[in-house]
Amino acid sequence: MRKRYIASAAGAVGAGIMGVFLNKEENRNKLKEKVSHIKNKVKGTNHTNSTFEDAGIPDQADNKDPAQLENAKMVSEGSQFGVEYYNEVKENESEEKNMN
């Protein structure tokens, strides 16, 4: 029973300290940046290319997972489906941007 009161008291003190610390907007922004940076590291989203982007440049992609290596192998054997699809989508995107 005492342990529960100690844990509750420690939680309340921690919440109070965080409340005082996060009172300033500068501290909140720093915390948001750090949390975002840690979240990106955990998710592994530090590379900028998506799967679609990697399909357009299979031999130049930083992501060397087995599926990407298989795609590069198919392109080296003469298959251009992925590259052609990528080029078509990029061309359509650029046309849409130019129309707006």
C-alpha positions as a Markdown table, in Angstrom:
| # | Residue | x | y | z |
|---|---|---|---|---|
| 1 | Met | 0.0 | 0.0 | 0.0 |
| 2 | Arg | 2.9 | 2.4 | 0.8 |
| 3 | Lys | 4.5 | 1.7 | -2.5 |
| 4 | Arg | 1.5 | 2.9 | -4.3 |
| 5 | Tyr | 1.5 | 6.2 | -2.4 |
| 6 | Ile | 5.2 | 6.7 | -3.1 |
| 7 | Ala | 4.7 | 6.0 | -6.8 |
| 8 | Ser | 1.7 | 8.5 | -6.9 |
| 9 | Ala | 3.7 | 11.1 | -5.1 |
| 10 | Ala | 6.7 | 10.7 | -7.5 |
| 11 | Gly | 4.4 | 10.9 | -10.5 |
| 12 | Ala | 2.8 | 14.1 | -9.1 |
| 13 | Val | 6.2 | 15.7 | -8.5 |
| 14 | Gly | 7.4 | 14.7 | -12.0 |
| 15 | Ala | 4.3 | 16.2 | -13.5 |
| 16 | Gly | 4.8 | 19.4 | -11.6 |
| 17 | Ile | 8.4 | 19.7 | -12.7 |
| 18 | Met | 7.4 | 19.1 | -16.3 |
| 19 | Gly | 4.7 | 21.7 | -16.0 |
| 20 | Val | 7.1 | 24.3 | -14.9 |
| 21 | Phe | 9.7 | 23.3 | -17.5 |
| 22 | Leu | 7.2 | 23.3 | -20.4 |
| 23 | Asn | 5.8 | 26.6 | -19.3 |
| 24 | Lys | 8.2 | 28.4 | -21.8 |
| 25 | Glu | 7.4 | 28.0 | -25.5 |
| 26 | Glu | 11.2 | 27.6 | -26.2 |
| 27 | Asn | 11.4 | 24.5 | -24.0 |
| 28 | Arg | 8.3 | 23.0 | -25.6 |
| 29 | Asn | 9.7 | 23.5 | -29.1 |
| 30 | Lys | 13.0 | 21.9 | -28.0 |
| 31 | Leu | 11.2 | 18.9 | -26.6 |
| 32 | Lys | 9.0 | 18.6 | -29.7 |
| 33 | Glu | 12.2 | 18.6 | -31.9 |
| 34 | Lys | 13.9 | 16.0 | -29.8 |
| 35 | Val | 10.8 | 13.7 | -29.7 |
| 36 | Ser | 10.5 | 14.0 | -33.5 |
| 37 | His | 14.1 | 13.2 | -34.0 |
| 38 | Ile | 13.9 | 10.2 | -31.8 |
| 39 | Lys | 10.7 | 9.0 | -33.5 |
| 40 | Asn | 12.4 | 9.3 | -36.9 |
| 41 | Lys | 15.3 | 7.3 | -35.7 |
| 42 | Val | 13.1 | 4.5 | -34.3 |
| 43 | Lys | 11.0 | 4.4 | -37.4 |
| 44 | Gly | 14.1 | 4.4 | -39.6 |
| 45 | Thr | 12.9 | 7.2 | -41.7 |
| 46 | Asn | 16.2 | 9.1 | -41.9 |
| 47 | His | 16.5 | 8.3 | -45.6 |
| 48 | Thr | 14.5 | 10.5 | -47.9 |
| 49 | Asn | 13.5 | 8.1 | -50.6 |
| 50 | Ser | 10.3 | 6.2 | -50.4 |
| 51 | Thr | 9.7 | 2.8 | -52.0 |
| 52 | Phe | 8.3 | 4.5 | -55.0 |
| 53 | Glu | 11.3 | 6.7 | -55.4 |
| 54 | Asp | 13.6 | 3.7 | -55.0 |
| 55 | Ala | 11.8 | 1.9 | -57.8 |
| 56 | Gly | 12.8 | 4.7 | -60.2 |
| 57 | Ile | 16.5 | 4.4 | -59.4 |
| 58 | Pro | 17.0 | 0.8 | -58.3 |
| 59 | Asp | 20.7 | 0.7 | -58.8 |
| 60 | Gln | 21.3 | 4.0 | -57.0 |
| 61 | Ala | 19.1 | 3.6 | -54.0 |
| 62 | Asp | 20.6 | 3.7 | -50.5 |
| 63 | Asn | 18.1 | 1.2 | -49.2 |
| 64 | Lys | 19.6 | -2.2 | -49.9 |
| 65 | Asp | 16.8 | -4.5 | -48.7 |
| 66 | Pro | 16.2 | -7.7 | -50.6 |
| 67 | Ala | 13.2 | -6.4 | -52.6 |
| 68 | Gln | 15.2 | -3.4 | -53.8 |
| 69 | Leu | 18.1 | -5.6 | -54.8 |
| 70 | Glu | 15.7 | -7.9 | -56.7 |
| 71 | Asn | 14.3 | -4.8 | -58.5 |
| 72 | Ala | 17.8 | -3.7 | -59.5 |
| 73 | Lys | 18.5 | -7.2 | -60.8 |
| 74 | Met | 15.4 | -7.2 | -63.0 |
| 75 | Val | 16.3 | -3.8 | -64.4 |
| 76 | Ser | 19.9 | -5.1 | -65.1 |
| 77 | Glu | 18.3 | -8.0 | -67.0 |
| 78 | Gly | 16.3 | -5.6 | -69.2 |
| 79 | Ser | 13.0 | -5.1 | -67.4 |
| 80 | Gln | 12.1 | -1.5 | -67.5 |
| 81 | Phe | 8.5 | -1.7 | -66.1 |
| 82 | Gly | 9.4 | -0.1 | -62.8 |
| 83 | Val | 11.5 | 2.7 | -64.3 |
| 84 | Glu | 8.9 | 3.5 | -67.0 |
| 85 | Tyr | 6.1 | 3.6 | -64.4 |
| 86 | Tyr | 8.1 | 5.9 | -62.2 |
| 87 | Asn | 8.9 | 8.2 | -65.1 |
| 88 | Glu | 5.2 | 8.3 | -66.1 |
| 89 | Val | 4.0 | 9.2 | -62.6 |
| 90 | Lys | 6.7 | 11.9 | -62.2 |
| 91 | Glu | 5.8 | 13.3 | -65.6 |
| 92 | Asn | 2.1 | 13.4 | -64.6 |
| 93 | Glu | 3.0 | 15.1 | -61.3 |
| 94 | Ser | 5.0 | 17.8 | -63.1 |
| 95 | Glu | 2.2 | 18.4 | -65.6 |
| 96 | Glu | -0.3 | 18.8 | -62.7 |
| 97 | Lys | 2.0 | 21.3 | -61.0 |
| 98 | Asn | 2.4 | 23.3 | -64.2 |
| 99 | Met | -1.4 | 23.4 | -64.7 |
| 100 | Asn | -2.0 | 24.9 | -61.3 |
